[in-house]
Amino acid sequence: MPFTLPRSLGIAGAALLPSAASADLTFNVGAVSDYRYRGISQTRLKPALQAGVDWSHASGFYVGAWGSTIKWIDDAYGDAKVEIDLYGGYKGELVKGLNFDVGVVQYVYPRARTRQWNAAFKNPNTTEAYGALAFGPATAKLWVATTNLFGNYDFANGRDTKGSWYLDLSASFDAGGGVMVTPHVGRQKVRHLDFASYTDWSLTVSRDFNGIVPSIALVGTDADKDFYVPGGSANSTRFLGRTGVVIGVKATF
């Protein structure tokens, strides 16, 4: 997202198609007090509604879609009030205990571009390829942008932000009684825009009550306080990467 910013296979025959009996379809809906993506608020530090659908197959292939209300594009004189993430990939086990996940995610912002938006940013729709390794409670995941990153571009020197990357290191621990504790640290590198690069961190506590998962997280960043602010139409200079508490609830069915 502009860093006021703050996811050919040939089928030879029917025998190769996944069977319905070995597939799983789930839906989720939720709400958060602030939609933070990589530590940066997408909703001007205000609440968001979110929902998604996921299909996975026993073979390891999966696809999904997820959406959230947002404010950052409107704040930068664009015209998108929602973010839609479309993703697909494959996951499995390399050796006993070491799992992998590879895929592609497309972030879509319907009708985002306006004349005022185009004067300052490129197309905000973004594609990233990702890969992850997980061992025990720990996971390392890397995303690499194959397009400009959320509309960001070095206009002064005519350089794009393709190749920007984000590294996520996280873990998940059972603290007892079903309570999960998830520490995280991430690094966003924005190619050709060094001032937009930053580190984020969070500590999340959650519990699953038969498919309903409330959570509370402490989130923060060391992002540039002058760059990561709402766009001009927001009439606000609040730092979007400030340290704060995010409360959420998610239901899966």
Secondary structure as GFF3:
##gff-version 3
##sequence-region A 1 253
A	DSSP	three_ten_helix	14	16	.	.	.	ID=ss1
A	DSSP	three_ten_helix	20	22	.	.	.	ID=ss2
A	DSSP	beta_strand	23	32	.	.	.	ID=ss3
A	DSSP	beta_strand	36	37	.	.	.	ID=ss4
A	DSSP	beta_strand	40	41	.	.	.	ID=ss5
A	DSSP	beta_strand	48	57	.	.	.	ID=ss6
A	DSSP	beta_strand	61	69	.	.	.	ID=ss7
A	DSSP	alpha_helix	72	75	.	.	.	ID=ss8
A	DSSP	beta_strand	82	95	.	.	.	ID=ss9
A	DSSP	beta_strand	98	108	.	.	.	ID=ss10
A	DSSP	alpha_helix	115	118	.	.	.	ID=ss11
A	DSSP	beta_strand	126	135	.	.	.	ID=ss12
A	DSSP	beta_strand	138	145	.	.	.	ID=ss13
A	DSSP	beta_strand	165	171	.	.	.	ID=ss14
A	DSSP	beta_strand	173	176	.	.	.	ID=ss15
A	DSSP	beta_strand	179	189	.	.	.	ID=ss16
A	DSSP	three_ten_helix	194	196	.	.	.	ID=ss17
A	DSSP	beta_strand	198	207	.	.	.	ID=ss18
A	DSSP	beta_strand	212	221	.	.	.	ID=ss19
A	DSSP	three_ten_helix	232	234	.	.	.	ID=ss20
A	DSSP	beta_strand	244	252	.	.	.	ID=ss21
###
